[in-house]
């Protein structure tokens, strides 16, 4: 199966009715984080079907997909990396290094959220984790989001220390997509150990970005949420 055939498969599934919906959802307008991104309107299940068919595509072709201006082609590239990382243990180091060398091309929140924990988080579980702190301090929005989403893998193993530390590093970040990602990961920590989340909130809830706070307390009882939002805890 060739890259040319894959691209033809993507084009054959183009859905003009969904394109404006995706353009709005992924903020492709002037000055927005997804400015200039082009959509064909494929669903994620359609993209996953293509991935299964083209799992043998070499990394050089995956890199070509990542460089595409078509969002779904970049999405398929990411899903190919995740699929092959999961199914081919002998390729994991190569895929991990490839991922880190191409972080700036993983340039929308869905691309990050479908991959960071499954490749970066999983790969460094029992290794040095300095890379996620380096990414957290990056000037690049997507690298910062990768840093916090990667910790979802640790959370699944009831390991919360890096999520808390990365969250503290990103507390003063100005971007809404970082506020949402951090709040989401904190909420996931709370599902596993509410005391860890409450300790973090006690220290930071009055100064953390409002969106981050809202996401992190989403599963709290309504009266408790209101008290947090009013600063009455």
KOLMI-784159 format. One line per 10 residues: number of its first residue (from 1); their letters; for each residue x, y, z of C-alpha. Coordinates in steps of 0.2 Angstrom, whole numbers, plus 5000, padded with zeros to 4 digits. Last residue first. Layout:
<atoms>
NUM = a = X,Y,Z; ...
</atoms>
This chain:
<atoms>
233 = xxxxxxxxxx = 4933,5134,5252; 4924,5150,5249; 4932,5156,5233; 4916,5158,5224; 4920,5145,5211; 4926,5133,5225; 4910,5136,5234; 4900,5133,5219; 4909,5117,5215; 4906,5111,5233
223 = xxxxxxxxxx = 4887,5114,5231; 4887,5105,5214; 4895,5089,5220; 4913,5088,5212; 4915,5079,5195; 4918,5096,5186; 4931,5101,5199; 4946,5101,5188; 4938,5107,5172; 4931,5122,5181
213 = xxxxxxxxxx = 4947,5126,5189; 4957,5126,5173; 4944,5137,5165; 4945,5149,5179; 4964,5150,5178; 4973,5146,5194; 4974,5160,5208; 4961,5155,5220; 4962,5136,5217; 4981,5135,5220
203 = xxxxxxxxxx = 4986,5128,5237; 4969,5121,5242; 4966,5115,5224; 4982,5104,5224; 4978,5096,5241; 4960,5093,5235; 4967,5084,5219; 4978,5073,5229; 4964,5069,5242; 4952,5064,5228
193 = xxxxxxxxxx = 4963,5050,5223; 4959,5040,5206; 4944,5051,5200; 4954,5066,5207; 4969,5063,5196; 4957,5062,5181; 4951,5079,5186; 4968,5086,5187; 4971,5079,5169; 4956,5088,5163
183 = xxxxxxxxxx = 4961,5105,5172; 4978,5104,5164; 4971,5101,5147; 4958,5114,5148; 4970,5128,5155; 4982,5123,5141; 4969,5125,5127; 4964,5142,5135; 4982,5149,5133; 4989,5161,5145
173 = xxxxxxxxxx = 5001,5149,5155; 5003,5154,5173; 4998,5137,5180; 5008,5127,5168; 5023,5123,5179; 5011,5119,5193; 5001,5107,5181; 5018,5099,5176; 5022,5095,5195; 5005,5088,5199
163 = xxxxxxxxxx = 5004,5077,5183; 5022,5072,5187; 5017,5066,5205; 5001,5057,5200; 5006,5039,5198; 4990,5029,5199; 4994,5018,5184; 4981,5027,5173; 4988,5043,5180; 5005,5039,5173
153 = xxxxxxxxxx = 4997,5036,5156; 4988,5053,5157; 5005,5061,5161; 5007,5062,5142; 4993,5075,5142; 5003,5087,5152; 5019,5087,5142; 5009,5085,5125; 5000,5101,5129; 5016,5111,5132
143 = xxxxxxxxxx = 5023,5104,5115; 5007,5109,5106; 5008,5127,5113; 5026,5130,5108; 5036,5141,5119; 5043,5126,5128; 5044,5125,5147; 5031,5110,5147; 5041,5101,5134; 5057,5102,5144
133 = xxxxxxxxxx = 5047,5095,5159; 5040,5081,5148; 5058,5077,5142; 5065,5075,5160; 5055,5059,5163; 5069,5047,5164; 5063,5029,5161; 5050,5017,5168; 5035,5026,5162; 5045,5035,5148
123 = xxxxxxxxxx = 5038,5025,5133; 5020,5025,5140; 5019,5044,5142; 5027,5048,5126; 5018,5036,5115; 5000,5032,5122; 5000,5047,5133; 5004,5059,5119; 4994,5051,5105; 4975,5054,5104
113 = xxxxxxxxxx = 4976,5070,5114; 4990,5078,5104; 4982,5075,5087; 4965,5081,5094; 4973,5097,5101; 4980,5103,5085; 4998,5104,5079; 5007,5088,5080; 5019,5096,5067; 5028,5105,5080
103 = xxxxxxxxxx = 5031,5088,5089; 5040,5081,5075; 5057,5076,5082; 5048,5070,5098; 5037,5058,5088; 5051,5051,5078; 5060,5047,5094; 5045,5038,5101; 5043,5029,5084; 5061,5023,5084
93 = xxxxxxxxxx = 5060,5017,5102; 5044,5008,5099; 5048,4999,5083; 5053,4982,5092; 5037,4983,5101; 5026,4982,5085; 5008,4982,5089; 5006,4997,5101; 5019,5008,5094; 5012,5004,5076
83 = xxxxxxxxxx = 4994,5009,5081; 5000,5025,5089; 5011,5030,5075; 4998,5026,5062; 4985,5036,5072; 4997,5051,5072; 4999,5050,5053; 4980,5047,5051; 4977,5063,5060; 4990,5072,5049
73 = xxxxxxxxxx = 4981,5066,5034; 4964,5071,5042; 4970,5089,5045; 4975,5092,5026; 4990,5104,5026; 5001,5089,5025; 5018,5089,5034; 5012,5075,5045; 5008,5065,5030; 5025,5066,5023
63 = xxxxxxxxxx = 5032,5061,5040; 5021,5045,5039; 5029,5042,5022; 5046,5043,5029; 5040,5032,5043; 5036,5018,5031; 5018,5013,5028; 5015,4995,5035; 4999,5001,5045; 4990,5006,5029
53 = xxxxxxxxxx = 4974,4996,5030; 4973,4997,5049; 4976,5016,5047; 4962,5018,5034; 4949,5011,5046; 4955,5022,5059; 4953,5038,5048; 4935,5032,5045; 4932,5029,5063; 4939,5047,5066
43 = xxxxxxxxxx = 4926,5055,5054; 4931,5062,5038; 4926,5080,5034; 4940,5085,5022; 4948,5098,5032; 4961,5112,5029; 4970,5120,5043; 4974,5138,5039; 4972,5145,5057; 4970,5131,5069
33 = xxxxxxxxxx = 4975,5142,5085; 4964,5156,5079; 4971,5172,5072; 4961,5171,5056; 4949,5157,5057; 4953,5138,5059; 4946,5136,5076; 4945,5117,5077; 4926,5116,5080; 4923,5130,5067
23 = xxxxxxxxxx = 4933,5122,5053; 4926,5105,5058; 4908,5111,5056; 4912,5120,5040; 4919,5103,5033; 4905,5092,5038; 4894,5095,5023; 4908,5094,5011; 4912,5075,5016; 4928,5069,5008
13 = xxxxxxxxxx = 4929,5050,5009; 4937,5048,4992; 4950,5061,4996; 4956,5050,5011; 4957,5035,5000; 4967,5044,4987; 4979,5050,5000; 4982,5032,5005; 4984,5026,4988; 4998,5039,4985
3 = xxx = 5006,5035,5001; 5007,5017,4995; 5000,5000,5000
</atoms>
